[in-house]
Amino acid sequence: MRKLVIASLLTGTMAAGLSGCVLAPQTIALNESVSVPGGMPAIQRDALVRVVDERGQGADVLGHRGGRAPENSPLLSDKPLTDVLTARMQDSLKTLGFGAASPVDPVRVQLTVEEFSYQCNEGAIVNECGMKMRFMVTVMDNEKTFTKPYSASATRSLAASPAMEYNQKWVNEVLDNVWERMFSDGELRQALNIR
């Protein structure tokens, strides 16, 4: 009888453990500044920045953590994504020498967020997460317009659902990677008239 009770308790405990639970929402901080290759605009001038989020979801939603009810387990940014990316773009352009008072019309830079998606697998055990980012950069300088997409994707296999610190570090690494490639791109630098 005692063995039967112990076996029943073990079975119940294992079933509860394997059934998984709903993961709590996580909030992470995205870096608002990043190192970009330096340079100077050929003409001293300002830059106007606009960020448009076309994802059609909450301003602070970055994706979901997976698990049994992913819709209840979002990964969130502590600030609206457009605010973070606006600050990041302004900081990057300042590093390139934009921002000086000038009689010349400012260059206009628009960053369109087409995808910014963090997703982990659904189910009792979360063991794989993926990240996809796709931005469209448009530079408008008088009559000239330059448009180019920049993207990144990454997938990681995990032993368990990642902690907040892990997610924050990883999401920022992927974002920094896209940003570095963006501002190292000769075509974009030419459109910005960077020497």
N, C-alpha and C positions, 0 to 999 in steps of 0.2 A: 504494500500500500504506500509506504514511504517513497519507494522508487517511482511509483506512478505519479505522486504529487510533485516530486522533484522534476520528473520528465515533463509534466504539464507546465510547471513554472518556467523551465528552460525553453520549451516550445513557445510559450506566450511571450517571453522576453525576446527571443530571436525574431518572432513574427513582428513584434513592435519595432525592433531595431531595423529590420529589413523593409518595413513599410515606409520608412523615412518620415520626414516632417517638412513642413513649409519653412523655407529659409526666410530669415528676417531681411527686410530691405537694408541696403548698405548705402552710405553717402560718402563720396570721396572728393578730394580737392584736385582740380586740374591746374597744372602750372600755367600761369598767365604770362610768363616770359621764358625765353629759351635762347640759347646762343645761336646766332646765324653768322655766316661769313660776312665780314665787313665790306665796306665800299662807300662811295660817295656818288650822289646824283650829279650828272653833268651840269645841271642847272640847279642852284639852291632853290628849293620850293617846299611846300607843305604837301601832305597826302591826306585825303579824306577816305575813311574806312567805313564800309558797310558790310555787315554779316547777315545773311539770310538763311534761315533754317527751313528746309523743305521736307523734313522728315515726317511731319504730320503727327507728332506726339508731344508729350509734355516738354516744356523748355528745359527741365532739369533731368529728364530721363535719358540714360545712356544705354539701357538694355535691361536684361533680366538675368538673374542668378541661377535659373533652372530649378530643378527639384520637382516636387509633386504639384506645386501650384505656381508656376513661373510668373503668372500675371500678378501674384501677390508678393513677389520677391524681386522688386526692381533694383537696379544699380543706378544711383542718382548722383548728380553733381551738386556740390554745395552752393553753386551759383548757376544761373541760367547759362546754357552752353553758348548762346550768342554773346553774352557779356564777357565770358572767358576768352572766346576766340577774337572778339573785338580788341580787348586789352592786349592779347598776344600779338595780333597783327600790327597794332599801333606801336608796340614795343620793338618789333622786328624792323619796321620801317624807320623808326627813330635810330636804330643801330646802323641802318644803311645811310643815315644822314638826312632823312626827311624831317620836316618840322620847322625849318627856318622861315621867317617872314620874308615874303617875296612878292614882287608885282606880277610874277608869272602865275597863271592859274594852277591850282593844286592838281596833282595826279589823283584820279579816283580808283580805289581798289575795292572790289567786291569779292567776298568769300562766300560761296554758296555751299551749305552743308547738304549734300545729297544722301549721305549715309554716315551714321556714327552709331554702330551697333555692337553691343557686347551681349553674347548669348552663351549660356551653358546648357548642357543636355537636360531634358526632362527625365523624371523618374526618381526612384528611391535613392539612388547613389549618383551624385554629381561627380563625373570624372573627366569631363572634357569641356573646355570653354574656348570660344572664338571671338575675335575682334575684327571688325571691318570698318574702315573709314574711307570716305570718298568726298573730296572737296573740288569745287570748280572755282578757279581764280580768274577774275576778269579785271584787266587793267584798262582804264579809259584815259587817254591822254590826247586832248583836243579831238582831232578827227580819227585818231588811231584807236583801235580796240584789239586787245589780245585776250584770248580765252584758252585755258588749258586745265585738264583734270589732273588731280594728284590723289593717289590712293595707297592704302596699305591694308594687309590682312595678316592675321596671325592666329594660330591654333595651338593650344597646349593641352596635354594629357596630365591629369592630376590624380592624386590619391584621395582627395576630398575637396569639398567646395572651398574655394579660396577665401581667406580672411580679407578684411578691408584693406590692410596695409599692402598685401600682395596685389590686390586689384588696382589700388591707387598707383603703385609703382609700375605695373604692367601697362595700364591704359596710358599713363604719361609717357612711357617708353615708346609705345606705338605712335602716339601723337607727335612726339619729338622727332621720330624717324621721318614721318611725312613732312614735317616742317623743315627739317634739315635738307631733304631732297628738293623741296619746293624752292627754298631760298638759295640753293646751290645750282639751280637750273639756269643755264645760260640764256634760254629763251625768255624766262621771266625777268631776269636781270636786265636783258636788253630792252624789254618792254618798259621797265622802270627807268631806263636810261642810266643804269649804274655803271660807273667806270671801274 
